[in-house]
Amino acid sequence: MRYVTPNPDKKEPGFFGKLFSGSSKAEAPIKFRIAVKSQGESTTVAVLNEAGAPETSANAERIVKVIADDLK
């Protein structure tokens, strides 16, 4: 899964800003793995980094929240 951190403060340049500005590089998406495991009658969802280690960042928390909200 690729995740791009939302930035509500970022303003899009207008037409002329896009036309005359230098090359603007978009933020590269961060790659995560989603691990879903069954444990008895419940299911555990974990966010892992590219190396497969548990991710504990704020981004991981947002990803789990989005998944949980979509399942409701």
mmCIF file of the N, C-alpha and C atoms, coordinates in Angstrom:
data_MODEL
# 
_entry.id   MODEL 
# 
loop_
_atom_site.group_PDB 
_atom_site.id 
_atom_site.type_symbol 
_atom_site.label_atom_id 
_atom_site.label_alt_id 
_atom_site.label_comp_id 
_atom_site.label_asym_id 
_atom_site.label_entity_id 
_atom_site.label_seq_id 
_atom_site.pdbx_PDB_ins_code 
_atom_site.Cartn_x 
_atom_site.Cartn_y 
_atom_site.Cartn_z 
_atom_site.occupancy 
_atom_site.B_iso_or_equiv 
_atom_site.pdbx_formal_charge 
_atom_site.auth_seq_id 
_atom_site.auth_comp_id 
_atom_site.auth_asym_id 
_atom_site.auth_atom_id 
_atom_site.pdbx_PDB_model_num 
ATOM 1   N N  . MET A 1 1  ? 0.838   -1.156  0.000   1.00 0.00 ? 1  MET A N  1 
ATOM 2   C CA . MET A 1 1  ? 0.000   0.000   0.000   1.00 0.00 ? 1  MET A CA 1 
ATOM 3   C C  . MET A 1 1  ? 0.892   1.230   0.000   1.00 0.00 ? 1  MET A C  1 
ATOM 4   N N  . ARG A 1 2  ? 0.510   2.231   -0.742  1.00 0.00 ? 2  ARG A N  1 
ATOM 5   C CA . ARG A 1 2  ? 1.241   3.500   -0.744  1.00 0.00 ? 2  ARG A CA 1 
ATOM 6   C C  . ARG A 1 2  ? 0.370   4.544   -0.069  1.00 0.00 ? 2  ARG A C  1 
ATOM 7   N N  . TYR A 1 3  ? 0.999   5.381   0.731   1.00 0.00 ? 3  TYR A N  1 
ATOM 8   C CA . TYR A 1 3  ? 0.268   6.377   1.495   1.00 0.00 ? 3  TYR A CA 1 
ATOM 9   C C  . TYR A 1 3  ? 0.956   7.718   1.346   1.00 0.00 ? 3  TYR A C  1 
ATOM 10  N N  . VAL A 1 4  ? 0.195   8.725   0.945   1.00 0.00 ? 4  VAL A N  1 
ATOM 11  C CA . VAL A 1 4  ? 0.705   10.088  0.870   1.00 0.00 ? 4  VAL A CA 1 
ATOM 12  C C  . VAL A 1 4  ? 0.079   10.860  2.018   1.00 0.00 ? 4  VAL A C  1 
ATOM 13  N N  . THR A 1 5  ? 0.912   11.447  2.838   1.00 0.00 ? 5  THR A N  1 
ATOM 14  C CA . THR A 1 5  ? 0.441   12.185  4.001   1.00 0.00 ? 5  THR A CA 1 
ATOM 15  C C  . THR A 1 5  ? -0.401  13.370  3.553   1.00 0.00 ? 5  THR A C  1 
ATOM 16  N N  . PRO A 1 6  ? -1.636  13.485  4.064   1.00 0.00 ? 6  PRO A N  1 
ATOM 17  C CA . PRO A 1 6  ? -2.462  14.636  3.680   1.00 0.00 ? 6  PRO A CA 1 
ATOM 18  C C  . PRO A 1 6  ? -1.891  15.913  4.271   1.00 0.00 ? 6  PRO A C  1 
ATOM 19  N N  . ASN A 1 7  ? -1.964  16.992  3.517   1.00 0.00 ? 7  ASN A N  1 
ATOM 20  C CA . ASN A 1 7  ? -1.466  18.281  3.970   1.00 0.00 ? 7  ASN A CA 1 
ATOM 21  C C  . ASN A 1 7  ? -2.542  19.333  3.696   1.00 0.00 ? 7  ASN A C  1 
ATOM 22  N N  . PRO A 1 8  ? -3.444  19.575  4.668   1.00 0.00 ? 8  PRO A N  1 
ATOM 23  C CA . PRO A 1 8  ? -4.542  20.514  4.436   1.00 0.00 ? 8  PRO A CA 1 
ATOM 24  C C  . PRO A 1 8  ? -4.078  21.958  4.273   1.00 0.00 ? 8  PRO A C  1 
ATOM 25  N N  . ASP A 1 9  ? -2.879  22.300  4.738   1.00 0.00 ? 9  ASP A N  1 
ATOM 26  C CA . ASP A 1 9  ? -2.384  23.674  4.636   1.00 0.00 ? 9  ASP A CA 1 
ATOM 27  C C  . ASP A 1 9  ? -1.757  23.975  3.286   1.00 0.00 ? 9  ASP A C  1 
ATOM 28  N N  . LYS A 1 10 ? -1.500  22.932  2.512   1.00 0.00 ? 10 LYS A N  1 
ATOM 29  C CA . LYS A 1 10 ? -0.851  23.125  1.220   1.00 0.00 ? 10 LYS A CA 1 
ATOM 30  C C  . LYS A 1 10 ? -1.841  23.760  0.251   1.00 0.00 ? 10 LYS A C  1 
ATOM 31  N N  . LYS A 1 11 ? -1.410  24.839  -0.358  1.00 0.00 ? 11 LYS A N  1 
ATOM 32  C CA . LYS A 1 11 ? -2.271  25.529  -1.313  1.00 0.00 ? 11 LYS A CA 1 
ATOM 33  C C  . LYS A 1 11 ? -1.789  25.221  -2.724  1.00 0.00 ? 11 LYS A C  1 
ATOM 34  N N  . GLU A 1 12 ? -2.733  24.945  -3.592  1.00 0.00 ? 12 GLU A N  1 
ATOM 35  C CA . GLU A 1 12 ? -2.412  24.692  -4.992  1.00 0.00 ? 12 GLU A CA 1 
ATOM 36  C C  . GLU A 1 12 ? -2.091  26.021  -5.670  1.00 0.00 ? 12 GLU A C  1 
ATOM 37  N N  . PRO A 1 13 ? -1.028  26.055  -6.487  1.00 0.00 ? 13 PRO A N  1 
ATOM 38  C CA . PRO A 1 13 ? -0.733  27.297  -7.214  1.00 0.00 ? 13 PRO A CA 1 
ATOM 39  C C  . PRO A 1 13 ? -1.785  27.533  -8.284  1.00 0.00 ? 13 PRO A C  1 
ATOM 40  N N  . GLY A 1 14 ? -2.004  28.792  -8.596  1.00 0.00 ? 14 GLY A N  1 
ATOM 41  C CA . GLY A 1 14 ? -2.955  29.144  -9.643  1.00 0.00 ? 14 GLY A CA 1 
ATOM 42  C C  . GLY A 1 14 ? -2.380  28.835  -11.024 1.00 0.00 ? 14 GLY A C  1 
ATOM 43  N N  . PHE A 1 15 ? -3.109  29.225  -12.042 1.00 0.00 ? 15 PHE A N  1 
ATOM 44  C CA . PHE A 1 15 ? -2.701  28.954  -13.420 1.00 0.00 ? 15 PHE A CA 1 
ATOM 45  C C  . PHE A 1 15 ? -1.319  29.521  -13.710 1.00 0.00 ? 15 PHE A C  1 
ATOM 46  N N  . PHE A 1 16 ? -1.105  30.801  -13.390 1.00 0.00 ? 16 PHE A N  1 
ATOM 47  C CA . PHE A 1 16 ? 0.172   31.434  -13.690 1.00 0.00 ? 16 PHE A CA 1 
ATOM 48  C C  . PHE A 1 16 ? 1.276   30.900  -12.787 1.00 0.00 ? 16 PHE A C  1 
ATOM 49  N N  . GLY A 1 17 ? 0.934   30.545  -11.575 1.00 0.00 ? 17 GLY A N  1 
ATOM 50  C CA . GLY A 1 17 ? 1.914   29.943  -10.671 1.00 0.00 ? 17 GLY A CA 1 
ATOM 51  C C  . GLY A 1 17 ? 2.440   28.634  -11.222 1.00 0.00 ? 17 GLY A C  1 
ATOM 52  N N  . LYS A 1 18 ? 1.534   27.839  -11.779 1.00 0.00 ? 18 LYS A N  1 
ATOM 53  C CA . LYS A 1 18 ? 1.948   26.569  -12.381 1.00 0.00 ? 18 LYS A CA 1 
ATOM 54  C C  . LYS A 1 18 ? 2.764   26.806  -13.650 1.00 0.00 ? 18 LYS A C  1 
ATOM 55  N N  . LEU A 1 19 ? 2.362   27.819  -14.400 1.00 0.00 ? 19 LEU A N  1 
ATOM 56  C CA . LEU A 1 19 ? 3.003   28.098  -15.676 1.00 0.00 ? 19 LEU A CA 1 
ATOM 57  C C  . LEU A 1 19 ? 4.430   28.614  -15.499 1.00 0.00 ? 19 LEU A C  1 
ATOM 58  N N  . PHE A 1 20 ? 4.652   29.492  -14.516 1.00 0.00 ? 20 PHE A N  1 
ATOM 59  C CA . PHE A 1 20 ? 5.949   30.132  -14.371 1.00 0.00 ? 20 PHE A CA 1 
ATOM 60  C C  . PHE A 1 20 ? 6.805   29.606  -13.239 1.00 0.00 ? 20 PHE A C  1 
ATOM 61  N N  . SER A 1 21 ? 6.295   28.702  -12.464 1.00 0.00 ? 21 SER A N  1 
ATOM 62  C CA . SER A 1 21 ? 7.106   28.186  -11.359 1.00 0.00 ? 21 SER A CA 1 
ATOM 63  C C  . SER A 1 21 ? 8.073   27.124  -11.864 1.00 0.00 ? 21 SER A C  1 
ATOM 64  N N  . GLY A 1 22 ? 9.097   26.891  -11.041 1.00 0.00 ? 22 GLY A N  1 
ATOM 65  C CA . GLY A 1 22 ? 10.036  25.819  -11.359 1.00 0.00 ? 22 GLY A CA 1 
ATOM 66  C C  . GLY A 1 22 ? 9.349   24.482  -11.166 1.00 0.00 ? 22 GLY A C  1 
ATOM 67  N N  . SER A 1 23 ? 10.075  23.440  -11.399 1.00 0.00 ? 23 SER A N  1 
ATOM 68  C CA . SER A 1 23 ? 9.466   22.123  -11.255 1.00 0.00 ? 23 SER A CA 1 
ATOM 69  C C  . SER A 1 23 ? 9.154   21.869  -9.790  1.00 0.00 ? 23 SER A C  1 
ATOM 70  N N  . SER A 1 24 ? 7.913   21.593  -9.526  1.00 0.00 ? 24 SER A N  1 
ATOM 71  C CA . SER A 1 24 ? 7.523   21.295  -8.146  1.00 0.00 ? 24 SER A CA 1 
ATOM 72  C C  . SER A 1 24 ? 7.420   19.789  -8.013  1.00 0.00 ? 24 SER A C  1 
ATOM 73  N N  . LYS A 1 25 ? 8.170   19.271  -7.074  1.00 0.00 ? 25 LYS A N  1 
ATOM 74  C CA . LYS A 1 25 ? 8.168   17.828  -6.874  1.00 0.00 ? 25 LYS A CA 1 
ATOM 75  C C  . LYS A 1 25 ? 7.112   17.474  -5.846  1.00 0.00 ? 25 LYS A C  1 
ATOM 76  N N  . ALA A 1 26 ? 6.272   16.527  -6.195  1.00 0.00 ? 26 ALA A N  1 
ATOM 77  C CA . ALA A 1 26 ? 5.265   16.061  -5.252  1.00 0.00 ? 26 ALA A CA 1 
ATOM 78  C C  . ALA A 1 26 ? 5.932   15.148  -4.227  1.00 0.00 ? 26 ALA A C  1 
ATOM 79  N N  . GLU A 1 27 ? 5.369   15.119  -3.046  1.00 0.00 ? 27 GLU A N  1 
ATOM 80  C CA . GLU A 1 27 ? 5.920   14.268  -1.997  1.00 0.00 ? 27 GLU A CA 1 
ATOM 81  C C  . GLU A 1 27 ? 5.735   12.806  -2.410  1.00 0.00 ? 27 GLU A C  1 
ATOM 82  N N  . ALA A 1 28 ? 6.797   12.052  -2.296  1.00 0.00 ? 28 ALA A N  1 
ATOM 83  C CA . ALA A 1 28 ? 6.738   10.638  -2.670  1.00 0.00 ? 28 ALA A CA 1 
ATOM 84  C C  . ALA A 1 28 ? 5.887   9.868   -1.673  1.00 0.00 ? 28 ALA A C  1 
ATOM 85  N N  . PRO A 1 29 ? 5.081   8.943   -2.175  1.00 0.00 ? 29 PRO A N  1 
ATOM 86  C CA . PRO A 1 29 ? 4.272   8.150   -1.246  1.00 0.00 ? 29 PRO A CA 1 
ATOM 87  C C  . PRO A 1 29 ? 5.148   7.230   -0.399  1.00 0.00 ? 29 PRO A C  1 
ATOM 88  N N  . ILE A 1 30 ? 4.722   6.991   0.812   1.00 0.00 ? 30 ILE A N  1 
ATOM 89  C CA . ILE A 1 30 ? 5.421   6.086   1.714   1.00 0.00 ? 30 ILE A CA 1 
ATOM 90  C C  . ILE A 1 30 ? 4.796   4.714   1.544   1.00 0.00 ? 30 ILE A C  1 
ATOM 91  N N  . LYS A 1 31 ? 5.611   3.684   1.470   1.00 0.00 ? 31 LYS A N  1 
ATOM 92  C CA . LYS A 1 31 ? 5.093   2.336   1.275   1.00 0.00 ? 31 LYS A CA 1 
ATOM 93  C C  . LYS A 1 31 ? 4.921   1.634   2.620   1.00 0.00 ? 31 LYS A C  1 
ATOM 94  N N  . PHE A 1 32 ? 3.770   1.000   2.788   1.00 0.00 ? 32 PHE A N  1 
ATOM 95  C CA . PHE A 1 32 ? 3.448   0.244   3.983   1.00 0.00 ? 32 PHE A CA 1 
ATOM 96  C C  . PHE A 1 32 ? 2.909   -1.122  3.578   1.00 0.00 ? 32 PHE A C  1 
ATOM 97  N N  . ARG A 1 33 ? 2.920   -2.046  4.518   1.00 0.00 ? 33 ARG A N  1 
ATOM 98  C CA . ARG A 1 33 ? 2.279   -3.339  4.354   1.00 0.00 ? 33 ARG A CA 1 
ATOM 99  C C  . ARG A 1 33 ? 1.170   -3.418  5.387   1.00 0.00 ? 33 ARG A C  1 
ATOM 100 N N  . ILE A 1 34 ? 0.067   -4.029  5.016   1.00 0.00 ? 34 ILE A N  1 
ATOM 101 C CA . ILE A 1 34 ? -1.041  -4.230  5.935   1.00 0.00 ? 34 ILE A CA 1 
ATOM 102 C C  . ILE A 1 34 ? -1.097  -5.725  6.251   1.00 0.00 ? 34 ILE A C  1 
ATOM 103 N N  . ALA A 1 35 ? -0.977  -6.075  7.523   1.00 0.00 ? 35 ALA A N  1 
ATOM 104 C CA . ALA A 1 35 ? -1.034  -7.479  7.953   1.00 0.00 ? 35 ALA A CA 1 
ATOM 105 C C  . ALA A 1 35 ? -2.375  -7.714  8.640   1.00 0.00 ? 35 ALA A C  1 
ATOM 106 N N  . VAL A 1 36 ? -3.117  -8.695  8.139   1.00 0.00 ? 36 VAL A N  1 
ATOM 107 C CA . VAL A 1 36 ? -4.409  -9.045  8.709   1.00 0.00 ? 36 VAL A CA 1 
ATOM 108 C C  . VAL A 1 36 ? -4.302  -10.474 9.216   1.00 0.00 ? 36 VAL A C  1 
ATOM 109 N N  . LYS A 1 37 ? -4.540  -10.664 10.519  1.00 0.00 ? 37 LYS A N  1 
ATOM 110 C CA . LYS A 1 37 ? -4.410  -11.993 11.127  1.00 0.00 ? 37 LYS A CA 1 
ATOM 111 C C  . LYS A 1 37 ? -5.666  -12.322 11.911  1.00 0.00 ? 37 LYS A C  1 
ATOM 112 N N  . SER A 1 38 ? -6.091  -13.572 11.818  1.00 0.00 ? 38 SER A N  1 
ATOM 113 C CA . SER A 1 38 ? -7.235  -14.052 12.576  1.00 0.00 ? 38 SER A CA 1 
ATOM 114 C C  . SER A 1 38 ? -6.753  -14.583 13.917  1.00 0.00 ? 38 SER A C  1 
ATOM 115 N N  . GLN A 1 39 ? -7.421  -14.160 14.987  1.00 0.00 ? 39 GLN A N  1 
ATOM 116 C CA . GLN A 1 39 ? -7.099  -14.624 16.339  1.00 0.00 ? 39 GLN A CA 1 
ATOM 117 C C  . GLN A 1 39 ? -8.406  -15.034 17.004  1.00 0.00 ? 39 GLN A C  1 
ATOM 118 N N  . GLY A 1 40 ? -8.734  -16.317 16.897  1.00 0.00 ? 40 GLY A N  1 
ATOM 119 C CA . GLY A 1 40 ? -9.993  -16.793 17.457  1.00 0.00 ? 40 GLY A CA 1 
ATOM 120 C C  . GLY A 1 40 ? -11.155 -16.199 16.694  1.00 0.00 ? 40 GLY A C  1 
ATOM 121 N N  . GLU A 1 41 ? -12.015 -15.483 17.412  1.00 0.00 ? 41 GLU A N  1 
ATOM 122 C CA . GLU A 1 41 ? -13.176 -14.857 16.778  1.00 0.00 ? 41 GLU A CA 1 
ATOM 123 C C  . GLU A 1 41 ? -12.937 -13.397 16.409  1.00 0.00 ? 41 GLU A C  1 
ATOM 124 N N  . SER A 1 42 ? -11.724 -12.931 16.562  1.00 0.00 ? 42 SER A N  1 
ATOM 125 C CA . SER A 1 42 ? -11.417 -11.541 16.211  1.00 0.00 ? 42 SER A CA 1 
ATOM 126 C C  . SER A 1 42 ? -10.315 -11.504 15.146  1.00 0.00 ? 42 SER A C  1 
ATOM 127 N N  . THR A 1 43 ? -10.140 -10.344 14.572  1.00 0.00 ? 43 THR A N  1 
ATOM 128 C CA . THR A 1 43 ? -9.117  -10.140 13.544  1.00 0.00 ? 43 THR A CA 1 
ATOM 129 C C  . THR A 1 43 ? -8.250  -8.968  13.958  1.00 0.00 ? 43 THR A C  1 
ATOM 130 N N  . THR A 1 44 ? -6.936  -9.121  13.760  1.00 0.00 ? 44 THR A N  1 
ATOM 131 C CA . THR A 1 44 ? -5.984  -8.068  14.085  1.00 0.00 ? 44 THR A CA 1 
ATOM 132 C C  . THR A 1 44 ? -5.434  -7.479  12.792  1.00 0.00 ? 44 THR A C  1 
ATOM 133 N N  . VAL A 1 45 ? -5.409  -6.157  12.720  1.00 0.00 ? 45 VAL A N  1 
ATOM 134 C CA . VAL A 1 45 ? -4.850  -5.450  11.566  1.00 0.00 ? 45 VAL A CA 1 
ATOM 135 C C  . VAL A 1 45 ? -3.632  -4.685  12.057  1.00 0.00 ? 45 VAL A C  1 
ATOM 136 N N  . ALA A 1 46 ? -2.497  -4.882  11.380  1.00 0.00 ? 46 ALA A N  1 
ATOM 137 C CA . ALA A 1 46 ? -1.268  -4.177  11.748  1.00 0.00 ? 46 ALA A CA 1 
ATOM 138 C C  . ALA A 1 46 ? -0.676  -3.510  10.517  1.00 0.00 ? 46 ALA A C  1 
ATOM 139 N N  . VAL A 1 47 ? -0.044  -2.368  10.727  1.00 0.00 ? 47 VAL A N  1 
ATOM 140 C CA . VAL A 1 47 ? 0.643   -1.650  9.659   1.00 0.00 ? 47 VAL A CA 1 
ATOM 141 C C  . VAL A 1 47 ? 2.132   -1.904  9.826   1.00 0.00 ? 47 VAL A C  1 
ATOM 142 N N  . LEU A 1 48 ? 2.756   -2.371  8.746   1.00 0.00 ? 48 LEU A N  1 
ATOM 143 C CA . LEU A 1 48 ? 4.187   -2.671  8.757   1.00 0.00 ? 48 LEU A CA 1 
ATOM 144 C C  . LEU A 1 48 ? 4.903   -1.750  7.785   1.00 0.00 ? 48 LEU A C  1 
ATOM 145 N N  . ASN A 1 49 ? 6.180   -1.457  8.055   1.00 0.00 ? 49 ASN A N  1 
ATOM 146 C CA . ASN A 1 49 ? 6.959   -0.646  7.116   1.00 0.00 ? 49 ASN A CA 1 
ATOM 147 C C  . ASN A 1 49 ? 7.444   -1.527  5.969   1.00 0.00 ? 49 ASN A C  1 
ATOM 148 N N  . GLU A 1 50 ? 8.217   -0.963  5.058   1.00 0.00 ? 50 GLU A N  1 
ATOM 149 C CA . GLU A 1 50 ? 8.690   -1.714  3.886   1.00 0.00 ? 50 GLU A CA 1 
ATOM 150 C C  . GLU A 1 50 ? 9.498   -2.947  4.267   1.00 0.00 ? 50 GLU A C  1 
ATOM 151 N N  . ALA A 1 51 ? 10.211  -2.883  5.389   1.00 0.00 ? 51 ALA A N  1 
ATOM 152 C CA . ALA A 1 51 ? 11.052  -3.998  5.829   1.00 0.00 ? 51 ALA A CA 1 
ATOM 153 C C  . ALA A 1 51 ? 10.245  -5.079  6.551   1.00 0.00 ? 51 ALA A C  1 
ATOM 154 N N  . GLY A 1 52 ? 8.974   -4.797  6.855   1.00 0.00 ? 52 GLY A N  1 
ATOM 155 C CA . GLY A 1 52 ? 8.141   -5.771  7.540   1.00 0.00 ? 52 GLY A CA 1 
ATOM 156 C C  . GLY A 1 52 ? 8.097   -5.597  9.044   1.00 0.00 ? 52 GLY A C  1 
ATOM 157 N N  . ALA A 1 53 ? 8.717   -4.537  9.564   1.00 0.00 ? 53 ALA A N  1 
ATOM 158 C CA . ALA A 1 53 ? 8.693   -4.261  11.001  1.00 0.00 ? 53 ALA A CA 1 
ATOM 159 C C  . ALA A 1 53 ? 7.432   -3.461  11.341  1.00 0.00 ? 53 ALA A C  1 
ATOM 160 N N  . PRO A 1 54 ? 6.891   -3.633  12.543  1.00 0.00 ? 54 PRO A N  1 
ATOM 161 C CA . PRO A 1 54 ? 5.695   -2.864  12.931  1.00 0.00 ? 54 PRO A CA 1 
ATOM 162 C C  . PRO A 1 54 ? 5.941   -1.361  12.853  1.00 0.00 ? 54 PRO A C  1 
ATOM 163 N N  . GLU A 1 55 ? 4.991   -0.655  12.296  1.00 0.00 ? 55 GLU A N  1 
ATOM 164 C CA . GLU A 1 55 ? 5.067   0.800   12.150  1.00 0.00 ? 55 GLU A CA 1 
ATOM 165 C C  . GLU A 1 55 ? 4.235   1.432   13.261  1.00 0.00 ? 55 GLU A C  1 
ATOM 166 N N  . THR A 1 56 ? 4.799   2.410   13.955  1.00 0.00 ? 56 THR A N  1 
ATOM 167 C CA . THR A 1 56 ? 4.094   3.040   15.070  1.00 0.00 ? 56 THR A CA 1 
ATOM 168 C C  . THR A 1 56 ? 3.900   4.539   14.865  1.00 0.00 ? 56 THR A C  1 
ATOM 169 N N  . SER A 1 57 ? 4.068   5.018   13.661  1.00 0.00 ? 57 SER A N  1 
ATOM 170 C CA . SER A 1 57 ? 3.958   6.451   13.401  1.00 0.00 ? 57 SER A CA 1 
ATOM 171 C C  . SER A 1 57 ? 2.498   6.901   13.380  1.00 0.00 ? 57 SER A C  1 
ATOM 172 N N  . ALA A 1 58 ? 2.309   8.210   13.318  1.00 0.00 ? 58 ALA A N  1 
ATOM 173 C CA . ALA A 1 58 ? 0.965   8.779   13.213  1.00 0.00 ? 58 ALA A CA 1 
ATOM 174 C C  . ALA A 1 58 ? 0.304   8.348   11.907  1.00 0.00 ? 58 ALA A C  1 
ATOM 175 N N  . ASN A 1 59 ? 1.106   8.169   10.860  1.00 0.00 ? 59 ASN A N  1 
ATOM 176 C CA . ASN A 1 59 ? 0.559   7.707   9.585   1.00 0.00 ? 59 ASN A CA 1 
ATOM 177 C C  . ASN A 1 59 ? -0.058  6.317   9.733   1.00 0.00 ? 59 ASN A C  1 
ATOM 178 N N  . ALA A 1 60 ? 0.594   5.444   10.472  1.00 0.00 ? 60 ALA A N  1 
ATOM 179 C CA . ALA A 1 60 ? 0.072   4.092   10.688  1.00 0.00 ? 60 ALA A CA 1 
ATOM 180 C C  . ALA A 1 60 ? -1.254  4.162   11.429  1.00 0.00 ? 60 ALA A C  1 
ATOM 181 N N  . GLU A 1 61 ? -1.351  5.036   12.406  1.00 0.00 ? 61 GLU A N  1 
ATOM 182 C CA . GLU A 1 61 ? -2.603  5.190   13.141  1.00 0.00 ? 61 GLU A CA 1 
ATOM 183 C C  . GLU A 1 61 ? -3.720  5.681   12.228  1.00 0.00 ? 61 GLU A C  1 
ATOM 184 N N  . ARG A 1 62 ? -3.400  6.620   11.331  1.00 0.00 ? 62 ARG A N  1 
ATOM 185 C CA . ARG A 1 62 ? -4.399  7.124   10.386  1.00 0.00 ? 62 ARG A CA 1 
ATOM 186 C C  . ARG A 1 62 ? -4.863  6.018   9.444   1.00 0.00 ? 62 ARG A C  1 
ATOM 187 N N  . ILE A 1 63 ? -3.940  5.194   8.987   1.00 0.00 ? 63 ILE A N  1 
ATOM 188 C CA . ILE A 1 63 ? -4.279  4.110   8.066   1.00 0.00 ? 63 ILE A CA 1 
ATOM 189 C C  . ILE A 1 63 ? -5.232  3.129   8.737   1.00 0.00 ? 63 ILE A C  1 
ATOM 190 N N  . VAL A 1 64 ? -4.926  2.732   9.967   1.00 0.00 ? 64 VAL A N  1 
ATOM 191 C CA . VAL A 1 64 ? -5.796  1.793   10.687  1.00 0.00 ? 64 VAL A CA 1 
ATOM 192 C C  . VAL A 1 64 ? -7.167  2.418   10.920  1.00 0.00 ? 64 VAL A C  1 
ATOM 193 N N  . LYS A 1 65 ? -7.218  3.704   11.240  1.00 0.00 ? 65 LYS A N  1 
ATOM 194 C CA . LYS A 1 65 ? -8.491  4.379   11.466  1.00 0.00 ? 65 LYS A CA 1 
ATOM 195 C C  . LYS A 1 65 ? -9.314  4.396   10.182  1.00 0.00 ? 65 LYS A C  1 
ATOM 196 N N  . VAL A 1 66 ? -8.694  4.684   9.047   1.00 0.00 ? 66 VAL A N  1 
ATOM 197 C CA . VAL A 1 66 ? -9.417  4.697   7.772   1.00 0.00 ? 66 VAL A CA 1 
ATOM 198 C C  . VAL A 1 66 ? -9.974  3.312   7.465   1.00 0.00 ? 66 VAL A C  1 
ATOM 199 N N  . ILE A 1 67 ? -9.171  2.283   7.677   1.00 0.00 ? 67 ILE A N  1 
ATOM 200 C CA . ILE A 1 67 ? -9.635  0.906   7.426   1.00 0.00 ? 67 ILE A CA 1 
ATOM 201 C C  . ILE A 1 67 ? -10.812 0.584   8.337   1.00 0.00 ? 67 ILE A C  1 
ATOM 202 N N  . ALA A 1 68 ? -10.702 0.908   9.620   1.00 0.00 ? 68 ALA A N  1 
ATOM 203 C CA . ALA A 1 68 ? -11.767 0.611   10.580  1.00 0.00 ? 68 ALA A CA 1 
ATOM 204 C C  . ALA A 1 68 ? -13.050 1.375   10.217  1.00 0.00 ? 68 ALA A C  1 
ATOM 205 N N  . ASP A 1 69 ? -12.916 2.634   9.830   1.00 0.00 ? 69 ASP A N  1 
ATOM 206 C CA . ASP A 1 69 ? -14.094 3.432   9.444   1.00 0.00 ? 69 ASP A CA 1 
ATOM 207 C C  . ASP A 1 69 ? -14.770 2.863   8.204   1.00 0.00 ? 69 ASP A C  1 
ATOM 208 N N  . ASP A 1 70 ? -13.973 2.391   7.252   1.00 0.00 ? 70 ASP A N  1 
ATOM 209 C CA . ASP A 1 70 ? -14.546 1.822   6.023   1.00 0.00 ? 70 ASP A CA 1 
ATOM 210 C C  . ASP A 1 70 ? -15.281 0.510   6.289   1.00 0.00 ? 70 ASP A C  1 
ATOM 211 N N  . LEU A 1 71 ? -14.879 -0.212  7.316   1.00 0.00 ? 71 LEU A N  1 
ATOM 212 C CA . LEU A 1 71 ? -15.514 -1.492  7.619   1.00 0.00 ? 71 LEU A CA 1 
ATOM 213 C C  . LEU A 1 71 ? -16.807 -1.336  8.407   1.00 0.00 ? 71 LEU A C  1 
ATOM 214 N N  . LYS A 1 72 ? -17.077 -0.161  8.944   1.00 0.00 ? 72 LYS A N  1 
ATOM 215 C CA . LYS A 1 72 ? -18.295 0.048   9.750   1.00 0.00 ? 72 LYS A CA 1 
ATOM 216 C C  . LYS A 1 72 ? -19.525 0.117   8.872   1.00 0.00 ? 72 LYS A C  1 
# 
